[in-house]
């Protein structure tokens, strides 16, 4: 049976009781509209911890586009149903007023980590992410927290925040979960029309193609190739394609300059913005 709490005090007390019994706490922060990708994180947390907490909170301060915030799907009842049998024991679903009784003016210095890719096109996004994750960590006090690698840059920034603030939490990145046709699972996929949904697989096909053949090109050539392939579809409009070092998230000119590389993509299909990535090596 899942316990649903809405206030910080009742949530913290419920978790305190578990830790007092020596139980380890696993945590999966979400914005709801749950899908199999989220449930995979929850199941992984349940395998590795005694007590799993899932938060469902659409965080307004990480949206730089008010329309995107307004359209973000909110499906609380369905989310709770999906979590049944996943290993989740507690859901924390606070209101905006509960999380932010007053404006949070915390500032973070992530160097260049939050200035590239998503940070370049969504100013203020990662500040909002860092603020809410920090607050959630303070409330839940988990031993381990689980994040999907579809949001590759977000995982890097949360790891950096935990290191900077010396928060005693282990961050567990989990592989992207995909639909049978390769589309990365996302809450935003529900907003695609039937035709857009069919076309959306092109993004992953382009990434998969360069993974197999990237060594034939320089990094800038891979960027050009992926951009061109996705933009060939009249449904798509690429916002960025970047080939970056997985550690620094910075671009480079020669494959020898990065120990590990990833291609990250953001593109609009209709009014829906999708992101995806693939590790090259």
C-alpha positions in Angstrom: 0.0 0.0 0.0 1.4 3.4 -1.0 1.2 6.2 1.5 0.4 9.6 -0.1 1.6 12.7 1.7 1.3 16.4 0.7 3.2 18.3 3.4 6.8 18.4 4.2 6.3 17.7 7.9 4.3 14.5 7.4 6.6 13.3 4.7 9.7 13.9 6.7 8.2 12.2 9.8 7.2 9.1 7.8 10.7 8.8 6.4 12.3 9.5 9.8 10.4 6.5 11.2 11.9 4.3 8.5 15.4 5.5 9.0 15.0 5.1 12.8 14.4 1.4 12.0 17.7 1.3 10.1 16.1 1.2 6.7 17.8 2.6 3.6 15.9 5.2 1.6 15.8 5.3 -2.2 14.3 8.3 -3.9 12.9 9.0 -7.4 12.0 12.6 -8.0 9.5 13.1 -10.9 7.1 15.7 -12.3 4.4 13.0 -12.8 2.8 11.9 -16.0 4.6 8.7 -15.2 5.7 6.2 -17.9 7.7 3.0 -18.0 11.0 5.0 -17.8 10.0 6.3 -14.4 8.8 2.9 -13.3 12.1 1.4 -14.2 13.9 3.9 -11.9 11.4 3.0 -9.1 12.0 -0.7 -9.6 15.8 -0.2 -9.6 15.5 1.8 -6.4 13.4 -0.9 -4.8 16.1 -3.5 -5.6 18.7 -1.4 -3.9 16.9 0.1 -0.9 14.5 -0.9 1.9 12.0 2.0 1.4 11.3 3.9 -1.8 9.9 7.4 -2.0 8.7 9.0 -5.3 7.9 12.7 -5.5 5.4 14.1 -8.0 5.8 17.8 -8.3 5.6 20.0 -11.5 8.3 22.5 -10.6 7.3 25.9 -12.0 10.7 27.5 -11.5 12.4 25.2 -14.0 10.1 26.2 -16.9 11.3 29.2 -18.9 8.3 28.9 -21.2 4.9 29.6 -19.4 3.0 27.8 -22.1 5.1 24.6 -21.6 4.3 24.7 -17.9 0.6 25.2 -18.6 0.6 22.3 -21.0 2.6 19.9 -18.9 0.5 16.8 -18.3 -0.8 16.3 -14.8 -2.2 12.8 -14.1 -2.0 12.2 -10.4 -4.6 9.4 -10.1 -3.1 7.5 -13.0 0.4 8.0 -11.6 -0.5 6.5 -8.3 -2.1 3.5 -10.0 1.0 2.9 -12.1 3.2 3.0 -9.0 1.2 0.1 -7.4 3.4 -3.0 -7.5 6.5 -1.0 -8.5 8.1 -1.1 -5.1 7.2 2.5 -4.2 6.1 2.8 -0.6 5.5 6.6 -0.3 4.5 9.4 -2.7 5.2 13.0 -1.8 3.0 15.3 -3.9 3.3 18.8 -2.5 1.7 22.0 -3.7 3.7 24.9 -5.0 3.0 26.9 -1.9 4.2 24.0 0.3 7.5 23.8 -1.6 8.0 27.6 -2.1 6.3 29.5 0.8 8.6 32.3 -0.3 10.9 32.8 -3.3 14.0 30.7 -3.2 16.9 32.9 -4.3 19.7 30.3 -4.0 22.4 30.7 -6.6 24.7 27.9 -7.9 28.0 28.2 -9.8 28.2 25.2 -12.1 30.9 26.7 -14.3 30.1 25.9 -17.9 28.0 22.8 -17.1 24.7 24.7 -17.2 25.7 27.2 -20.0 25.7 24.8 -22.9 23.0 22.7 -24.7 19.8 22.9 -22.5 21.3 25.7 -20.5 21.9 27.8 -23.6 18.3 27.5 -24.9 16.5 27.3 -21.6 17.9 30.1 -19.4 17.3 29.6 -15.7 16.2 26.0 -16.2 19.0 24.3 -14.3 18.9 26.8 -11.5 15.2 25.8 -11.0 16.2 22.1 -11.2 19.0 22.4 -8.7 16.8 24.4 -6.3 14.0 21.8 -6.3 16.2 18.8 -6.1 18.2 20.3 -3.2 14.9 21.0 -1.4 13.6 17.5 -2.1 16.9 16.0 -0.9 16.6 18.0 2.4 13.1 16.7 2.9 13.5 13.0 1.9 17.2 12.6 3.0 17.6 9.5 0.8 20.7 7.3 0.7 20.4 6.9 -3.1 18.6 9.0 -5.7 17.8 7.8 -9.2 17.7 9.8 -12.4 17.2 8.8 -16.1 20.0 9.5 -18.5 17.7 10.9 -21.2 18.3 14.1 -19.2 22.0 13.7 -19.6 23.0 17.2 -18.7 20.6 17.3 -15.7 22.3 14.2 -14.2 25.7 15.9 -14.6 24.5 19.0 -12.9 22.9 17.2 -10.0 26.1 15.2 -9.5 28.0 18.5 -9.4 25.5 20.0 -6.9 25.8 17.0 -4.6 29.6 17.3 -4.8 29.7 21.1 -4.3 27.3 21.0 -1.3 28.8 17.8 0.1 25.3 16.2 0.3 25.7 12.5 1.5 23.6 11.0 -1.3 24.7 8.6 -4.0 23.3 9.6 -7.4 22.4 6.6 -9.6 22.1 7.4 -13.3 19.9 4.8 -15.2 19.9 4.1 -18.9 17.3 5.6 -21.3 14.2 3.5 -21.6 12.8 3.4 -25.1 9.6 2.4 -26.8 9.8 -0.6 -29.1 10.5 1.6 -32.1 13.3 3.4 -30.3 11.7 6.7 -29.2 12.9 7.7 -25.8 10.1 7.6 -23.3 9.0 11.0 -22.2 5.9 12.5 -20.5 5.8 14.9 -23.4 5.3 12.1 -25.9 1.6 12.0 -24.9 1.2 15.4 -26.6 2.3 14.1 -30.0 -0.4 13.6 -32.7 -0.5 10.1 -34.3 1.4 11.3 -37.3 4.0 13.2 -35.2 4.4 10.0 -33.0 5.3 8.0 -36.2 7.8 10.6 -37.3 9.4 11.1 -33.9 11.4 7.9 -34.3 13.6 9.7 -36.8 15.6 11.3 -34.0 16.8 8.0 -32.5 17.4 6.5 -36.0 19.8 9.5 -36.8 21.6 9.0 -33.5 21.9 5.2 -34.0 23.3 5.7 -37.4 26.1 8.0 -36.2 27.0 5.7 -33.3 27.8 3.0 -35.8 29.8 5.2 -38.1 31.0 8.2 -36.1 34.7 7.4 -36.6 34.3 8.2 -40.3 33.8 11.8 -39.4 35.2 14.5 -37.2 32.9 15.6 -34.3 31.7 18.7 -36.3 30.8 16.3 -39.1 28.7 14.1 -36.8 26.9 17.2 -35.6 26.2 18.3 -39.2 25.0 14.8 -40.2 22.6 14.4 -37.4 21.2 17.9 -37.8 20.7 17.3 -41.5 19.0 13.9 -41.1 16.5 15.1 -38.6 15.7 18.4 -40.4 15.0 16.4 -43.6 11.6 15.7 -42.0 9.1 18.5 -42.4 7.8 17.7 -39.0 11.0 18.4 -37.2 12.9 21.6 -36.3 16.3 20.9 -34.7 17.2 23.3 -31.9 20.7 21.9 -31.3 22.9 18.9 -31.9 26.1 18.8 -29.9 28.9 16.3 -29.7 30.4 16.7 -26.2 32.8 15.2 -23.7 30.6 13.2 -21.2 32.6 14.7 -18.2 32.7 18.4 -19.1 29.8 18.6 -21.6 32.0 20.7 -23.8 32.5 20.2 -27.5 35.8 19.1 -28.9 37.5 19.0 -32.4 39.1 15.6 -32.4 38.0 12.2 -31.0 41.3 11.9 -29.1 40.4 14.9 -27.0 37.6 13.1 -25.1 37.8 9.9 -23.2 34.1 9.4 -23.6 31.7 11.2 -26.0 27.9 11.6 -26.3 25.7 13.2 -28.9 22.9 15.3 -27.4 19.9 16.5 -29.4 16.9 18.8 -28.8 14.3 19.3 -31.5 10.7 20.4 -31.9 8.1 18.2 -33.6 5.1 20.3 -34.0 4.8 22.2 -30.6 6.5 19.4 -28.6 10.1 19.7 -27.7 11.9 16.3 -27.5 15.5 15.6 -26.3 17.6 12.5 -26.7 21.2 11.4 -26.6 23.5 8.5 -27.4 26.9 7.6 -26.1 29.4 7.1 -28.9 32.2 5.6 -26.9 
